[in-house]
Amino acid sequence: MREVFFQGLTSYFYFGFFLLLPGYCLRLVLSQWVGAGVLSGRGWANSLIESFILSILITSATGILFSLAGLGLTIAKFWLAGLIAAEVLMYALMRWSKRTQSQRHIPLQAGVIDVVFALFITVVFMGMVSQGGLLDFLADGWWHLAYVSQIISDNSLFITKYPTVGGETASVIYPPLWHLQLALISEASSISPAVLWHFVAPLNVVILLLAFYQLTIELTRSKKIAFLAVVLHIFLIGGLISYFRISSWPGNVSYITLYFGLALVFRLSTMSPDANDRADSKKSSLKEKSYFYFLLVTSIFLMVGLHGVEVALFLLTLFSFWICTGLFYPPGQMPLQIVADLKHIRLFIGLMSLVGFILALTMFKSRYVFLFNSPPAFQPYLSLILPVGILIYIASYPWVMRFFVGSETKQIIKVAYFILLGLMLAGILDWQHAVELFFPISDPIGRHVPRDFQGILGNWLFLPFWEHQLRGGMLFSGVLGMLVGFVLVFVRKNRATLFIFSTSSLVLLVLLSPYFFTLTAFVIPLASVYRVGLLMFTPLVLAVGLSMLLTKHSVES
Amino acid sequence: MRRWQFLDSMLFFFVAAGFAGVFSALNPHSTLVIESNFSRSTSAQVFWNSGSGFLEDQSASARIMPGEESTRVRIKENALIKQLRFDPGKQPGSYFFSKITLSRDACLLSVLPFCSIELTQIAPVRTNQVNVGRSGLFKIDASGIDPSVVWSTRGFSHRTWITALLNITLLGILFSFIGLVINGCFSFNGIGCHRSIVNASWAFLIYPLYWVCAEVSAQYFDRISIDRLIFFFSVFIFFSGFLLEYINRQGRQHYALRLTLVVLLVGLISPEVLFHFGLINQWRFGSEPNAYHWQINRSFSDNFNHSSLRYQKEITQIGELTEKGSRFLSDRATSLYITASENIYLVNSMPHHRTDGSLSEEEMEDLCNTEIREAEFSSLMRLRQVSLLVINHDEQNPHVAQSCLTPVLAQLVGKYPDRFNHLFSGPNLSLYQLVR
């Protein structure tokens, strides 16, 4: 046992080399372009996540190119070593020349809380080393490990045999970028993929928590709340995203990019240059913005390459934020920061929808042809018409209100609008399904996961089984988080509470309404729609809620 | 006494009545507490007679473990219980008890005989196949396989409203007294503290919400008996909230509401924290697998002993000895462990990963049959192009030890040694090549 444990500890050297160092060095080079004091000013947690994300980008690009060129993966480690050396050399040269260095500087505001947080994260890391990521029961993790082994065996990202059982297969049967990372590390270190799988979990847990910390900071502008949210994230049972012992799975690695991607969206809209800034400062600010756009695109690319579903979750989160914001601000009275948020969000949704549409017509054409010929799209099309109609109704609120600005009937229209909305939502939710969360029935309707049944007009509908990794997350912190999430925005309206309200609403509608669940199956594979549950962000909700209860002014507006 | 003081005391009394009424309404049943000292485990059954005799649907069972144990059996009956029958087990022999007590869940304070009755202190009205005696411990000597003891509970049973009235009276007096003391201690200058009392009443929410959680969790596990503790804690929060509201009566900070909400929030998430700290070993609200979550009592050796890490060296050796791409048969866990590291393929895959080359469920059932003939086995292996056999002898790892396949494979190898070419044996794994 000791031998395996020490072998596992040596794997951290390789994790550092493959999963942190290339990205860290690239970041050093870029910091000379953006401004040395700019990137370091965002703290060590941010540096670590960025290094992780950029490293995976570099190693993935290496793996894809080498596989396409037929060079094999065995020489990738030498290439990476050369690349790291080149990056360091470039950094040294840039520093020496000092020609490109900006004078702009973001002061590093390190306080006691940062030290405590760093110590806390170290303890979490050490604790997770003994917990590990190799499950002591038979689950899909073993299939992922076999995928890693197959990549090593084929010496290419593109496999020739189906993992575990062999036989002919397509060259890519699952988003392979995380498997590629482990294959590269296993090949370079001669450590078995199973041992790596066990020991990479603590690293992934720490990076996930740091990404969540960054997201909370971007939303609340408070390190205290962010720290509390991280502590709650460790202790709450919140569905897949809180399963620390499966942090080595591709889906869970992808959640890191989901958290960080969302953090970047909100960071970008808080980076508006000051009109009084000097020209070089403005230029540096623009460069920094470009750098964060680059990181955001990287995060989105990794969401696709690591697991896939998270891109849809990312878009759904932004979409729900956009659509809910309109309900809370009368036309023309939206704060500037929210306006900036929405500007970015509309841009991302527009661009990504366009890309998604093109992909659906080209690469995923067969899937969408199948989808539009499957039960969710059967006549009388109510599974599409009803939820889309409600979404249009919600989105139309600002436009409706615009017609009544200054009118005496405005208040009456407003009340009528929300009464009708409430009735529509109450009608579209499956209340029996809600009761089954608390009191399960022994023989639920339907044969599949998720369960299927027909509505009163014969349309096919779907709902998740609560047993499918949802009940643990919902009872009781999830239910509590959802309720708190709905209330907070009425106590104090700002970016954080709006975000929390929108994601809570999204989760409520998708998990409790068969119509919204079925509609979501058009953007996420039906079997994965239940993953929307992880967008509850329960630790964030409860951290914000607790801080509002315990302090007077906890979340900056 | 000033008018305000009297009104405040009355208000305290009504709040107490509310608290007591809610507690009584949510706890209409009784509990039998069996304090035993058995030499073996047994399945006891309790019947209650509410007028129509002892019926199977008016009974509850409980597993009583050997040694000094305290077992709680909930008696879900709203009607008056006239008699109680206790069947200690289905085996003849001696059963020792230090105490068997029937108590009303609704009782806030244990006022005898309203609230509990110690059955071991009163003479049974009827027995079957038993002798009852007392020599330090209460002893039931069972001579047959259907022993039972029947006690009359007439003196104990009352309507729920009597218990509720008792609770309201006791708690009302207590609250009014505390109210008077507070009024006496603080100088209210003729100002009533009714607003503080009303604001502090948010603490009413604590107990009902706890009750809902306890009921939901009771579907999966025995109910934890901390009801009274939680109730008195909610009373404590009420008084804390009241004091906070009174001290800060100038501002409108809603301290009592905040305090209650913080308590509720922390209370509702506390099972999750306790679960991670290993104080709750199973998730109380459903079938959440422990393995997904970190728990403080899990160690590296747990993972080592219940996963492939234990055999990693042997797996590597097997990989070196076998031809790349060949197919092997082993129990499901070992099959997955090997394909996770080596380039040979399994035929015994998990159901949702089955392909054309995998063994079907029926074929797996055939293979698990200890009567399987060697010819039948060989034919199936030929059909699935299996050339290797791996037997895992580990008895610690439950996923391996519980496999039905391992004993069959070991039996076949032992019975037909000429049909299996032995290639490798490690502390846990053995590798054989099938001879065609």
Interface residues (C-beta under 8 A of the other chain):
Chain A: M1 V4 F5 G127 M128 V129 S130 Q131 G132 L134 L135 D136 F137 L138 D140 W142 W143 L145 A146 V148 S149 Q150 S153 K161 Y162 P163 T164 V165 G166 G167 S192 P193 A194 V195 W197 H198 L232 I234 F235 L236 I237 S242 Y243 F244 R245 I246 F438 F439 P440 W466 E467 R471 G472 L475 F476 S477 L480 V484 L542 G545 L546 L549 L550 K552
Chain B: V212 C213 V216 Q219 Q253 R258 L261 V262 L265 L268 I269 P271 E272 V273 F275 H276 W283 F285 G286 S287 E288 P289 A291 Y292 H293 W294 Q295 I296 R298 S299 F300 S301 D302 N303 F304 H306 S307 S308 L309 R310 Q312 I315 T316 K324 G325 R327 R332 A333 S335 L336 Y337 T339 A340 S341 E342 N343 Y345 L346 V347 S349 M350 H353 R354 T355 D356 G357 S358 H399
